[in-house]
């Protein structure tokens, strides 16, 4: 089996490549360094020759809705067209928990990706992940104001990048789901508490300010908008363990 990973040079992509190699499959990486440009389609068809599975963990250059929707419409569209022409047997997309129900910010762009996958002729699987541990840190950094770190009191099951990579790799070496699999962390927590624990662990000053209108990936969300369903696959690594290892 030959698997090609789009977005392989990022944090999620590099971990996914490692987990796929644990399965003993041949893994290739799709990148601009190889003369491939997903947005224009240059080099994509050549890169997909003799590929059995495409794993798409690409991210948009911006989480602003218009920019990210334009990126995924072009990049994912080009990738799926080339996959169909090459006879790829399985396309695996990494998406976000909430992509099917949040209609603002970055989430609709991931919904665009999912629709493209469903409408393609290529057999597909979608893995929707809860926010990563690293996402909590990036949200905290972006939400820092003179009066404190302003975040919404969202309920989350933050998840380890390694756990998500393991799930994506497991799905990739299996048969296409023609459906969605959610994956999340083992514990539920409130974003305000998670950010407070993060600041304490890093020895950073700053008071966490609860602000229900504070955006998450550009969206104002209800309390439970990012919680997965009851059938979600749960990872093993906890947020507390991640903080301790840091």
C-alpha positions as CSV (number, residue, x, y, z in Angstrom):
1,X,0.0,0.0,0.0
2,X,1.3,3.5,-0.9
3,X,-0.1,6.4,1.1
4,X,0.5,10.0,0.1
5,X,0.1,12.7,2.9
6,X,-0.9,16.2,1.9
7,X,0.2,18.7,4.5
8,X,2.9,16.4,5.7
9,X,5.4,19.0,6.8
10,X,3.2,20.5,9.6
11,X,2.8,19.2,13.2
12,X,-0.2,17.1,12.4
13,X,1.2,15.9,9.1
14,X,4.6,14.8,10.5
15,X,3.0,12.8,13.3
16,X,0.6,11.2,10.8
17,X,3.5,10.2,8.6
18,X,5.2,8.6,11.6
19,X,2.0,6.7,12.6
20,X,1.5,5.4,9.0
21,X,5.0,4.1,8.9
22,X,4.3,2.2,12.1
23,X,1.7,0.3,10.0
24,X,4.4,-0.7,7.6
25,X,3.1,1.1,4.6
26,X,5.0,3.2,2.1
27,X,4.5,6.9,2.8
28,X,5.0,9.8,0.4
29,X,4.8,13.5,1.2
30,X,3.0,16.1,-0.9
31,X,4.8,19.5,-0.7
32,X,5.9,22.5,-2.6
33,X,9.5,21.3,-2.3
34,X,8.5,18.5,-4.7
35,X,7.1,21.0,-7.2
36,X,3.5,20.5,-6.1
37,X,1.1,23.4,-5.6
38,X,-2.4,22.3,-4.4
39,X,-3.9,25.7,-5.0
40,X,-3.0,25.8,-8.7
41,X,-3.0,22.1,-9.2
42,X,0.6,22.1,-10.6
43,X,2.3,18.8,-10.1
44,X,-0.6,17.1,-8.3
45,X,-1.6,14.5,-11.0
46,X,2.1,13.4,-11.3
47,X,2.4,13.1,-7.5
48,X,-0.6,10.8,-7.2
49,X,0.5,8.2,-9.8
50,X,0.6,4.7,-8.3
51,X,-0.9,6.1,-5.0
52,X,-3.5,3.9,-3.2
53,X,-4.5,6.3,-0.4
54,X,-4.4,10.1,0.0
55,X,-4.5,11.5,3.5
56,X,-5.4,15.2,3.6
57,X,-4.3,17.1,6.7
58,X,-3.8,20.4,5.0
59,X,-4.5,23.7,6.7
60,X,-5.4,27.0,5.2
61,X,-2.9,29.9,5.4
62,X,-5.5,31.9,7.4
63,X,-8.5,30.9,9.6
64,X,-10.5,33.9,8.2
65,X,-13.6,32.4,6.6
66,X,-13.3,33.8,3.1
67,X,-9.5,33.0,2.8
68,X,-9.9,29.5,4.1
69,X,-12.9,28.7,2.0
70,X,-11.1,29.9,-1.1
71,X,-8.1,27.8,-0.2
72,X,-9.9,24.6,0.4
73,X,-12.2,25.0,-2.6
74,X,-9.1,25.2,-4.8
75,X,-6.7,22.9,-3.0
76,X,-9.1,20.1,-2.0
77,X,-10.8,20.3,-5.4
78,X,-7.5,19.9,-7.2
79,X,-6.5,17.0,-4.9
80,X,-9.7,15.1,-5.4
81,X,-9.9,15.6,-9.1
82,X,-6.3,14.2,-9.4
83,X,-7.1,11.4,-7.1
84,X,-10.1,10.4,-9.2
85,X,-8.1,10.5,-12.4
86,X,-5.3,8.4,-10.8
87,X,-7.7,5.8,-9.5
88,X,-6.9,6.4,-5.8
89,X,-8.9,4.0,-3.7
90,X,-9.3,6.0,-0.5
91,X,-9.3,9.7,0.5
92,X,-9.0,10.5,4.2
93,X,-9.8,14.0,5.3
94,X,-9.0,15.5,8.7
95,X,-11.7,17.9,9.7
96,X,-13.0,19.6,12.9
97,X,-15.7,18.6,15.4
98,X,-18.4,21.2,14.8
99,X,-17.8,21.6,11.1
100,X,-21.3,20.3,10.5
101,X,-23.1,22.8,12.8
102,X,-21.0,26.0,13.2
103,X,-21.7,28.5,10.4
104,X,-19.1,31.1,11.1
105,X,-15.3,31.5,11.3
106,X,-13.1,28.7,10.1
107,X,-15.7,25.9,10.5
108,X,-17.6,26.5,7.2
109,X,-14.3,26.1,5.4
110,X,-13.9,22.6,6.8
111,X,-17.5,21.9,5.9
112,X,-16.6,22.9,2.3
113,X,-13.8,20.2,2.3
114,X,-16.2,17.6,3.6
115,X,-18.8,18.4,0.9
116,X,-16.1,18.1,-1.8
117,X,-15.1,14.7,-0.4
118,X,-18.7,13.4,-0.3
119,X,-19.4,14.6,-3.8
120,X,-16.2,13.2,-5.3
121,X,-16.0,9.8,-7.1
122,X,-13.2,8.8,-4.7
123,X,-14.1,6.6,-1.7
124,X,-13.7,8.7,1.4
125,X,-13.4,8.8,5.2
126,X,-13.7,12.0,7.3
127,X,-12.0,12.2,10.7
128,X,-13.3,15.1,12.8
129,X,-11.0,16.0,15.7
130,X,-11.6,18.0,18.8
131,X,-9.3,21.0,19.4
132,X,-5.7,20.0,19.9
133,X,-3.9,20.7,23.2
134,X,-1.8,23.2,21.1
135,X,-4.9,24.9,20.0
136,X,-5.7,25.8,23.6
137,X,-2.3,27.5,23.8
138,X,-2.7,29.4,20.6
139,X,-6.2,30.5,21.6
140,X,-4.9,31.7,24.9
141,X,-2.1,33.7,23.2
142,X,-4.5,35.3,20.7
143,X,-7.0,36.2,23.5
144,X,-4.4,37.9,25.8
145,X,-5.5,41.5,26.5
146,X,-4.3,44.1,29.1
147,X,-7.1,43.1,31.5
148,X,-6.4,39.3,31.1
149,X,-6.9,36.4,28.8
150,X,-10.5,36.6,27.5
151,X,-11.9,33.2,26.5
152,X,-15.4,31.8,26.2
153,X,-16.6,29.1,28.7
154,X,-16.7,26.4,26.1
155,X,-16.8,22.7,27.0
156,X,-14.1,20.8,25.2
157,X,-12.5,17.4,25.0
158,X,-9.1,18.6,23.9
159,X,-7.0,15.9,22.2
160,X,-3.4,15.0,21.6
161,X,-2.0,15.5,18.1
162,X,-0.4,12.0,18.5
163,X,-3.8,10.4,19.3
164,X,-5.4,12.1,16.3
165,X,-2.5,11.0,14.1
166,X,-2.9,7.4,15.3
167,X,-6.7,7.6,14.5
168,X,-6.1,9.0,11.0
169,X,-3.5,6.4,10.2
170,X,-5.7,3.6,11.4
171,X,-8.5,4.8,9.2
172,X,-6.2,5.3,6.2
173,X,-5.0,1.6,6.2
174,X,-8.6,0.4,6.5
175,X,-11.6,0.3,4.2
176,X,-13.3,3.7,3.3
177,X,-15.9,4.6,5.9
178,X,-18.1,6.7,3.5
179,X,-18.9,8.5,6.7
180,X,-17.5,10.6,9.6
181,X,-15.5,9.4,12.6
182,X,-15.1,11.8,15.5
183,X,-12.0,11.6,17.8
184,X,-11.5,13.5,21.0
185,X,-9.5,13.5,24.2
186,X,-10.3,11.3,27.2
187,X,-11.5,14.2,29.5
188,X,-14.0,17.0,29.2
189,X,-13.0,20.4,30.5
190,X,-14.1,24.0,30.3
191,X,-11.8,26.3,28.1
192,X,-11.5,28.8,30.9
193,X,-10.1,26.2,33.2
194,X,-7.8,24.7,30.6
195,X,-6.3,28.1,29.9
196,X,-5.9,28.8,33.6
197,X,-4.1,25.4,34.0
198,X,-1.9,26.3,31.0
199,X,-0.9,29.7,32.4
200,X,0.0,28.1,35.7
201,X,2.0,25.3,34.2
202,X,4.0,27.8,32.0
203,X,4.5,30.2,34.9
204,X,2.8,33.0,33.0
205,X,1.1,35.9,34.7
206,X,-2.4,36.7,33.6
207,X,-6.0,36.4,34.8
208,X,-8.5,34.3,32.8
209,X,-11.6,36.4,32.0
210,X,-14.8,34.6,31.1
211,X,-16.2,36.2,27.9
212,X,-19.1,34.3,26.2
213,X,-18.5,36.4,23.1
214,X,-14.8,35.7,22.8
215,X,-14.3,34.0,19.4
216,X,-12.8,30.5,18.8
217,X,-11.4,30.0,15.3
218,X,-13.3,33.2,14.4
219,X,-16.7,32.0,15.6
220,X,-18.8,32.8,18.6
221,X,-19.9,29.5,19.9
222,X,-22.5,28.0,22.3
223,X,-21.2,26.2,25.3
224,X,-21.5,22.6,23.8
225,X,-20.8,23.4,20.2
226,X,-17.4,21.7,20.1
227,X,-18.3,18.5,22.1
228,X,-18.2,15.3,20.0
229,X,-21.1,12.8,19.9
230,X,-21.3,9.8,22.2
231,X,-19.7,7.4,19.7
232,X,-16.5,9.4,19.4
233,X,-13.2,7.6,19.5
234,X,-11.3,8.8,22.6
235,X,-7.6,9.1,22.8
236,X,-5.3,8.2,25.7
237,X,-3.3,11.4,26.5
238,X,-4.7,13.9,28.9
239,X,-4.3,17.7,28.9
240,X,-2.7,17.5,32.4
241,X,-0.1,15.0,31.1
242,X,0.7,17.2,28.2
243,X,1.2,20.1,30.5
244,X,3.5,18.1,32.8
245,X,5.6,16.8,29.8
246,X,6.1,20.4,28.7
